[in-house]
């Protein structure tokens, strides 16, 4: 019985030492990376990635419907890395056309 208690105590002690060492290493790494990130972005506004996904996201947030988002997603906006173009107006045909009926009822 004494041997069992000693083995359990050693296991708990070993886990405690491991956790303390882990937290010390993690804390130092986080502190160093936080300082590096703060130094590199200090005074600079955060910018969005300039790509096609930016335009698709903007179209989705515009809440003009799925057809509008689909129109932007199928287009070429932002694929050249230039995000200076504004979002286009929705196509008249894509927003007013009815959905295709499901032909799987046959």
N, C-alpha and C positions, 0 to 999 in steps of 0.2 A: 504494500500500500504506500509506503514511504517512497519507494522507487517510482511509482506511478506519479505521485505528486511532484517529485523532483523533475521528471521528464516533462510534465505539463508546464512547470514553472520555467524551465529552460526554453521551451518552445515559445511561451508568451514573451519572455525576455528577448529572444531572438527576433520575434516579430516587431517588438517595440523598437529595437535598434535599427532594424531595416526601415521602419516607417519614419523614424527621426532622420535618418540619413537621406531618405527619399525626399522628405519635405524640405530639408535644407538645400538640396541640389535644385529642386523645382523652384523654390523661392528665389534663389540667386539667379537662375536662368530667366525667370519672369521679370525680375527687377532690371536686369541688364537689357532685355529686349524691350521693356517698356521705356527705358531711358533712351534707347536707340530710336525707337519709333517716335517718341515725343520730340527728340532733337531734329529728326528729319522732316517732320510735318509741322513744326512750330511756325505759326504765322501763315501757313498755306491752307487754303480751303481744300477740303476733300473733293476730288473730281470723280465723276463716273467713268467707267471704262467706255471708250469711244468705239463702239462696235455695233453690229446689226441688232444684237440683243437689247441694247439701249433703246432703239427705236421701237422694237416690239413691246418692250415694257412700257414705254410712254404711251403707245397706242392702247394697251390694256388699261392703263390708269386713266385714260381719257373717257372711258365708259361709253363708247359709241357703238358697242356691239361686237359680237364675234366676227362678223363679216369684215368689219373694219380692221380688226387685229389680224385676221387672215390676209387681208390685202397688204398690210405692212410686212407681215412675215414672209410673204411670197415675193416681195420687192427686193431692191438692191440697196436700200438706204443703210448707210453705215458699214457696208461691206468693204469699203475702201479705206476705212479708218478715219473718215471725216464726218464729224457730227454737227456741222454747221447748218445743214439743211433743215428747215422746219418740217413738221409732220404734214403730209398732204391732206386735203379734204377727202372725206369718204366718197368712193365711187357711187353714183346713183344706182347702178345696176346691182352692186353687191349688197346694198342695204335694203333695197325694196324687193328683191327677188325672193319668192317663197322657197322654202326648203324643199328638196326633192322628196317625193313620197317614198316610203319604204316598200320595196317590191318583194320583201321576204314573206308576205302573207299568202302567196300562192300555194 
